[in-house]
Amino acid sequence: MKVLIIDDSITATEILSEKLKKFNGIEIVGKAYNGENGITAAKETNPELIFLDIELPDMSGLTILEQLNKTLTEWCQIVMYTGHHNYMLPAFRSNAFDYLMKPVDDNELEEVMKRVYANYQNGVSTSISGLIKQKTDEKILFYTNTADFKLVHTQDICVFQYNSETRVWEVIVACSKEAIKLKRNINNENLLALDKRFIQVSQKFIININYLLEVRNNTCYFYPPFDNILHVRVGKVYRKKLTERFSSL
């Protein structure tokens, strides 16, 4: 996989280059230290993965991101990486593939690269835009209240569950130790509309069919890392549809 790094910090660029060497099939085809050179390098090298800093001396990385989305003719994933959280939402609205914080943590980089490899194998670039009602193939932005939000990769979602005590839907994901509570105005129809892999199995549960291993005694059992979930029950009304869907996989 051909990689281009665009960052005005030579030190940060070299550190990232070294960290990327441990991943299979990575070839650093270019390093650029400002936006103009970065755009030129992207056109000349046709990278399949770009790590793009946001605060550059001549222009914003967000501006570069928008330009590259319009001008790149080859398939490419662009990961924004910066020391600032406040650029996350604008980055994803401008079709960034992922977001990595500086200084680069090895575990976070590994998670990003897992998603990069998975998407690279599919050969399809993905992005995110906006609210929970605005869905893309790989990422969903869940608003947990009026101002706060949580970015979740669709492939990391296993179960949506309705909490009767708080009267809100929650989502169980691989990247969170606790279920994420969603806004009160989210209902089961909103969740089912997010992706065709989500199917309702009872009034309280919606599951990601791709993680379903088996149904035994009306209880759903899931593949790792969700094999510890043992409380999802299948309702009688929903069982036939679930069986048909599971058999069609």
Buried (B, 14 or more C-beta within 10 A) or exposed (E): BBBBBBBBBEEBBEBBBEBBEEBEEBEBBBBBBBBEBBBEBBBEBBBBBBBBBBBBEEBBBBBBBEBBBEEBEEEBBBBBBBEEEEBBBBBBBBBBBBBBBBEBEEEBBEBBBEBBBEBBEEEEBBBBEBEBEEBBBBBBBBBBEEEEBBBBBBBBBBBBBBEEEEEBBBBBBBEEEEBBBBBEEBEBEBBBEBBEBBBBBBEBBBBBBBBBEEBEEEEBBBEEEBEEBEEBBBBEEBBEEBEEBEEEE
